[in-house]
Amino acid sequence: MGEQLGLLKVMVVQGKRLVIRDFKTSDPYVVLKLGNQTAKTKVINSCLNPVWNEELNFTLTEPLGVLNLEVFDKDLLKADDKMGNAFLNLQPIVSAARLRDILRVSSGETTLRKVIPDGENCLVRESSINCVNGEVVQNVWLRLRGVVSGELELTIKLATPVAPAI
């Protein structure tokens, strides 16, 4: 395990237009993975536009990984059905945290960086990385892959200081 960069707080806010995996609906939950760390949200019963508002925490270390997400439909009598997956590159938020440290931004709200959707990410729309009272925050909408529809909203916070780049 590499150098510890801080605590990554991932707020799984909501899902929109998730796919149907049961008769008329689904019972979705989200599994997040960062390296060998895994966390899971609660199951929202009979809902294709679930609201979780659930915070999951990860230790962020060098080398930087990618935050992977998978959405599943909870089933009682058989294996849970896949409802799509997405990923988020964490390099932009770590770079923004280093910029915050260089600029010594600690109060108010400052936009540090913007990330635009492209073929190398799952972003639905442009995402700003802001410093809000010293905390680096990114709100993202991710398009689920491997399914006809579905999006997830996350709020990512880098809660502790990031070591300067070497």
N, C-alpha and C positions, 0 to 999 in steps of 0.2 A: 504494500500500500504506500502511495506517495505522500507528498506534503499536504497537510490539511489546509484548505482554503477558507473554510467557514461552514455555516449552517445554511442549507438551501430549504426554504419553506415554500411548499407547493400547495396553493389553495385550488382544489378542483371545484370550480364555481358551478358550472352547469353544462348540460349537453343539449343540442338542438337537432331535430329531425333525425333521430337515431333510427336504425332499420328495425323492422318487425321480425322477431325470431320465434315468437309463440303464435297462437292463433290470430290475435288482433293487436297485440302489443308486445312489450318485452319488460324484463325486470333487470335493468342495467346496473353494473358496477364497474369501476375502473381499477386496473392494476398498473402501478407505476414502478419502473425499475431504473435504478441508477447503479451501474456496476453490479456488485453482489448484494445491493440493498433493494428490498421490495416492500411496497406498502399498498394497501387496498382500501377503497372507499366502502361505505355501506351500500347495500342493495336498495334501490328505489323501485318499489313494486308497481307494475302496470303503468309505465310511463315512457314515452318516447322523447320527452323534453324535460329530463330530470334536473333538479336543483340539489346539489350536494352541499355546497359551501363547507367543504371539509378540508382541513389543513393537514398535510402529511410532510414530515421532515426527513431530510437526508443530510449526511455529512458529505461535503464536497471536497474532493481531493485531486491532486495532480497525479497522473495525467487526467485531464478533463474527459469526462464521459459524455454520453448523450442520454437525455432523459427519454425513456421509452414508455409509451402508454398503450394499453390494450383495454378495449371495452368488451365486456362479456354480458350475456343474458343468463341469469341464474335459473337453473332448472333443478327440480327435485329428484326426478327419477333417472336422469341421464346426464352425460357430461354437459357442462355449460357451453352455450353457443357463442362463437366469436361474432362481435358486432363492429369490428374495425380496429385499426391501430394507427398510431402517429408517433412522431418523435420531435424533440426540441433540442437543438444544438445549444449548449450552455456557454460556449465561447463568447458570444456577444455580451451576455450579462456580466461575466467575469471581467472582460475587457472594460466594460462601462464602470465596474467597481474600481478597477485600477485607475481609470480616468478620474473618478470621483476623488480618489486619494491624492492624485497628482494636483488636481485643481483645489483640493481642500474644501470641497462643498460639504456643508454640514447642516444648513438650515434652509427652510423654504422648499420650493420644488423647481428642479432644473432638469431639462431633457438632456441626457448624455449621449443617446444614440437612437437611431431608427433602424429597424430591420424590415426589409421588404420581402414579400412572397416571391419565391422562385422555384425552380426545379429541384433545388437542394434542400428545401424545407417543406413543412406541412402547413405553413401559415396561410390563413384565409385572406387576411388583410395586413396592411402595414402595422408594425408593433413598435411602440416607443419604449425605451428603457429610461426611466426617470430616477433621479435621486430625490426622495421625499423625506425631509428632515433627517438626512444622513443615511437613510436606508435605500438600497438599490432595488427598484421594483419594475417588473415587466408584466403587462397584461397581454395575453395572446389568445387568439382563436385558432385552433388547429383543425384542419380537415382530416377526417378519418380516411385511411387507405384501405383498399380491399373490399369496399362496400359501395353501394350506390349513393348513399347520403349519410350525413352525420358530421357534427362539429362539436368540439369541446372548448370551453373557455377556462383558462387557467390564469392565476395571478402568481407570479414567481417573485420571491423576495430573497435576496442574499443578505442574511441577517447579521453576519459578523464581518469584520474587516478582512479584506483580501490582501495577502502578502504581495509586495511589489514584484513586478516581473524581473527576472534575472537576466 
